[in-house]
Amino acid sequence: MFKVFIDGREGTTGLRIIDRLKDRCDIELMLIPEDKRKDLEERRKYLNACDVAFLCLPDAAAIEAVGLIDNENVRIIDTSTAHRINPDWVYGFPELKKELAEKLPTAKRVAVPGCHASGFNAIVSPLVEAGVIGSDALITCFSLTGYSGGGKKMIAQYETEKQDEMNSARIYALGQEHKHLPEMAAISGLENKPVFSPIVDDYYSGMLVTVPFFGSEVKGGIEAVRKVYLDKYSDKQFIDVSDINGEGQGSMLGSNNLSGKDKMQIFVTGNNERFTVSARFDNLGKGASGAAVQCMNIMLGFNEAEGLDL
């Protein structure tokens, strides 16, 4: 049985990882006493006594936690932004690139993708890889997310301190310096960061990341794009290339239809002149905790969907 420790288990991501692991008989959850969870030496002890350490911490604390580990057998899965473009860490999105899938089973250091970045990279990376768009493409993206993506503080604002302005969808990161931008460019293979507009709305969880395209800027147009995704993801159990006609919503796409799930859907909609590609998933599922557990399953030799809800 593998011992698993979650450093930062009181946060939204940590709590969701616990939910996915608590009933498993192949995992022993090491739970630090509540009054010791911020004690440096106690954390050091737990971090070095486990087989897998999940870091569900702010960036600086995640970097500190890595520095506390001197047991070379401990495998780290970091859910923060701190190591996502570090070449010494494996990016935890095995469906995205063959080399990631090959490295993950033996990886000692894994960085879980950011939620917005997961959708963006699932859309853009295969197109760059296939040469359908160039690495020098100038891309725009908007992403609609539930408020749980903002962590405990934002959850409390929406659920206990709600103001009138929170009744409407709100664009944020207006200065174009969102923390996922470096990861979105580096992992997708783009030379330029996208113009990115994240939007938070009045529901708990669920995400819809959308990238628009002019057909004249894409080799082969909309059908070439659809084929890229079918070729890329048809054998991946966590990602479906979906038909919007099966939605029962006419020409509309909902953003929280996969709330509570751990998979992702890709939609290609429009025509050869103008079209959009959207990735729908749960920002706490394939966008965070579900992705982290998927990585752990692969690293420990389990079925990658063990304990997850697809």
Buried (B, 14 or more C-beta within 10 A) or exposed (E): EBBBBBBBBEBBBBBBBBEBBEEBEEBBBBEBEEEEBEEEEBBBBBBBEBBBBBBBBBBEBBBBBBEBBEEEEBBBBBBBBBBBBEEEBBBBBBBBBEEBBEBBEEBEBBBBBBBBBBBBBBBBBBBBBBEBBBEEBEBEBBBBBBBBBBEEEBBEBBEEEEEEEBEEEEEEBEEEEBBBBBBBBBBBBBEEBBEBBBBBBEBBBBBBBBBBBEBEEBEBBBEBBBBBBEEBBEEBBBBBBBEBEEBEEEEEBBBBBBBBBBBBBBBBBBEBEEBBBBBBBBBBBBBBBBBBBBBBBBBBEBEBBBBBEB
